[in-house]
């Protein structure tokens, strides 16, 4: 189909004028800009050269139920990072969740089986181990010292393309990201270094080659909005997984949802916030059951601190809270304000 009445555009090429002495089109000295770009290039290539040998490709296989319409076995892949010379590897929990076999390919092409030492879905961190010694390893930085705008480099295996490198900046800090089990992951790093499926579990690096995060998620259909678990969070989780094989947290034994508080209730009880957590279900023989919490109760305080959302409760259910009595303040039927002692127990899973 022809498009009629289309304007006739001409193209004019700009040639270097011999009367201009400088090395840039407008006559200014471009040497400084070139040096900056060269320094940036050297920083990225140097980081990649140092860290790429420690980045691995992870292949997993998972058997499907016989009743499922899916194939009897499905395969998946992700990235990982060697953090010790004797074969400990960090990746995302969602990469190795419920899988039957895990295979790791090193940068030199060596392939070997890996054991899942432990995983923590609440932070999306998992720890693997392969047999070996003297393996190339990455060095961990300090995510508490990051600044918005600094260089960020991601290395991984997106869509099966091994040792792919992307670069960008730290876009924001202290983001919150919902994990697959519903807990909120705090202090997440946001970056515009491009990530794709398969990058999961690979490192996010600073300009010196130190690991500052573990790449974990992107916002689908968005561009340049990617997230990484801070390396300080990863370090703490890995220590727990090596010692215990799991991350120990406390729990109350309730299912809850964030709900708005009626204005008249806020005024009557002189509350300083306008939302709380309504109890949807109470687990039998749990701390909440023993404290006589009931379905429909609205929790407004725990341990002397206001509760405005489910995340406020999650933040307080740390390992240190196990076995220590806390006061829980709740509204029952919107008319009665009750305070009860509750003793968080160790989470069963």
N, C-alpha and C positions, 0 to 999 in steps of 0.2 A: 504493500500500500504506500503510495507516494504522499508526502506531506507538502502541500502547496504553500506558496507565499512564505517560504522559509527565508529569513534574512541571510545575506551572504556575508559571513564573517571572514576577515583576513587575519592571518597570524603574523605577527612581527617579532622576529628574534632580536634579542638585545645582545649586541656584540661588545666586546671590550674595546673601549676607546683608548687610542694611544696617547691622548692628552691627559689621561687620568693616571697618576702615579701610584695610587694605593692599590691594595689587593682585593678590595671589595667593590661591588657594583656602585656604591654611592661615594666611593673615593675615600672611605675611612679605612684605617688599618684593621684587617681581619685577623692579624696574627694572634691577638689575645684570645679571640673566640676559638680559633683553631687549637690553641694550647689547652683551653678548658675542655674542648671536646676530646682531645687526645688524652687528657688526664682521666676523663670519664671512661673512655674506652679502655685505658690501661687498668683502671680500677675493676671494671667488670670482668675483663679477660683474666686478670690476676686472681680474682675470687673464684672464678670458674675452674681455673687450673688447679687451685689448691683444694677445692671442695668436691668437685665432680667425682674423683675416685671413691669418695665415701658415700655417694648417692647410689642406691640400688633400685632395681625394678622388682616389684613383688607381683607374683602371679598366684591366684588362689582358685581353688575348686570347691564347689559346694554341691552336695547331693540334694536333689529335690524330692519331695514326697511322691510316691508312686501315683497318687490320685491327681497330682498336679498336671496341668496341660503343658507345663514347661518340659524341656528335655530332662532326662534323668540326672544330668550333671551340668551345672553352669560354671563358667569361668569368669573371673574378674581380674583386675590389675590395679596397681597403685604404685606409690613410691615409698621409699624408706631411707633412713639415714643411719650409718654406722657411727655409734658414739663411744665405743670402746674397742681397743685392738683385739680383744678376745671374742668379738662377735655379737655384742648387744646392738640391736637395731630398733629405732623408734619409727613408728608409723601411726596412722589414724586407726582408731578402734573400728570405725565403719568399714575399713578396708578388709579386716580379718574377722569380722563378726560372723559367728556361726559357720565358719568354713571347715572343710575336712582336711585339706592339705594346703600348705603354704610353700612356695618355691621362690627363692631369691636369686636374682642374676646380678652379679657384681659388674663393675665398670669394665673389668678386663675380660668379660665374657664367661667367667666361671659361674656355674649354676649349682645350687645346693638346696637341700630341704631346710626349712626353718621351723623352730618350735615357738609356739605362742606362750610366753612366760606369764603374761597377764594383760588385762586391758581395763580401761576405765571409761565406759560410755559417757559418764557425766562430763568429762573433759575431752572426749574423742581422742584419747591417747592409748596406744598399745605398745607393748614391748615384745620383741622377738629375739631369738638367739640362733646363730648359726655356729657350726664348728669352725675353728680357725684361730690363728694367732698372728700378731703383727699386721693386722688388717688396717687399711687406711681409715682414719677416723676424722670426724669434724670436731671443732672446738666450740664450746657453748659460750655465748655472750651474756649480756645482762639486759633483759627487756625493760627493766625499770628505768634505764637511762636513755631510752629512745626518745627522739624528738620528731614531731610532725614535719615532713618535708625532706627528711634524710633519705639517702639512697637505699633501695630495697631490691634484692636480687633473688629470684626464685629459680630453683633447679629441680627438675623432675622428669616424669615420663608420661606426659599427657597423650592420651589416645594411642599409647604404644610407641610414641616417638621418643626413644631413649635419650637421656641427657639433654633435654631441651631447656634453654635458658631464656628467661624473660626478666626485664628490669623495669623499675618504676620508683615510686617514693612511698614513704609511710604517709598514708592519706589521713589517718586519724588514729587515736589511741583511746583506750578505755571503753571500747565498744562492748556490747553484750550480745551473745549469740546463744540461741536455744539449741541444746544438744538433743540427740534423738530420744533420750529417755525423759525429756522435759525439763531437766535442770538447766539453769542459766550459767553459761561459761562467762566469767568476768574478765575484764581487761583485755579483750580480744583486739588484735592488731588489724587495722584495715589498710589495705594497700591496693595500688592500681597496677602492680606487676601482674600481668595476665596469667590466669590459672584456668585449666580445663580439666575435665574428668581424666584421672590418671595422675594429676599433680598431687592428689591427696597423700599426705604423709611425707612429702618432700620438704626440704628446708627453705626457709626465708632467711636471707643473709644480709649483713651490713657490708659496708664498703671495704672492711678489713677481712672479710671472710668468716666472721663469727656468726654462729647460728643465733638468730633472734626470735625465730618462731617456726612452727610446724604448719604448713599450709593445709587448710581443712575444708574451706567452703567458698562458694561463689553465690551471688544472687542471680538466679536464672533470668535470662533476657536482659540483664543489665550489663553495662560495659564498664570495666575498670573498678568494680566493687568486689573485692576479694578479701578473705579473712584468714588469719593464722593464729594458732594458739601460742601465747607468749612462751618463750623458752624457759622463763622462771617457773611457770605453771608446769610445763613438761618436766623440768628437773625434779620438782617435788613429787609428781606422780610417778616418775620412773623409780625414784628412791623407794616409794611405798611398794611398787610392784616387785622390785628386787627383794625387799625384806619380807613382805607379806604375801605376795602373789595377787594382791588386790588392794584397792584403796578403801580404807575403813572410814565410814561416816556414820552419823547417828540418824535415827528416824523416829517419828511419832506414831506412825501407823494410821495416817489419814489420807484420803484423797480430797482435794479441795479446789476451789475456783475463786478467782478474784471477783468481788462483787462491789458495786457502789453502795454506800450507806445513805439511807434516806436523810434528807436535810433535817427533819424534825428529830431524828435519832442523834445526829451529830450535835445539834443544839442542846437536846435534853441531857445527854451524857457529857457535854462539853468536851468533845473530842477534837483533837488537832489535825485530823485527817478525814477524808471522805470516802475511803474504801477499806475493805477488809477481806478476809479469806473465809468463805463459807465451806463448812465441812460437808462433803458429798457422801463419804463412806468412811466407816471406822473398821479397821482390821481387828478381828477377835484376838484377845489376849495381848494386845499391843499396848504401849505406853498410853496412847490416847484412850483406849478402852478402859484401862485401869484408872485413868483420871476422870472417867465418866463423861467424856466428850460424846456428843450425840449428833446424828445427822441433822443438818439445818443450823447448828451453832455457827456463829460468825466470830472468828478469832480477830481481835483487834490489837493484841499485844502478846509478846513472848519474851520472857527473860527481861522484862522491864523496858523493852524497845518496841516502838509501834510496828504493827504489821499492816501493810497496805496492799500486799500482793503475795502470791505464792512464793515468789522469789525471795521475799524477806524471810520466810520460814526456812527455805533452802540454805540461805546464807548463814543461818545460825545453827544448822545441824551439822556441825563439824565433828571430827573425832574427839576433840576436847570436851564436847558436850555430853558424851556418853556417861551415863550414871550420875549426872549432876542435876539436881532438882531445879526446875525453872518454873516461874509463875506464868500461867497462861490466862489471859483475860479474854472473856468471850461474851457475846450478846446472845441470849436465848429468847427466841420469839420476839426480838426487837424491843422487848420491854424489861428484861432482867439483865443486869450486868453481874457476871459471876467471875470469880478468880479462883483458880485451882492449881495445885502443884502438879507438875508433870515431869517425869524422869526419862529423857530420851535414851533409847537402847541402841546397840550396834545394829546397823542396817544389815538385813539378811542377804543382801546382794548388791 
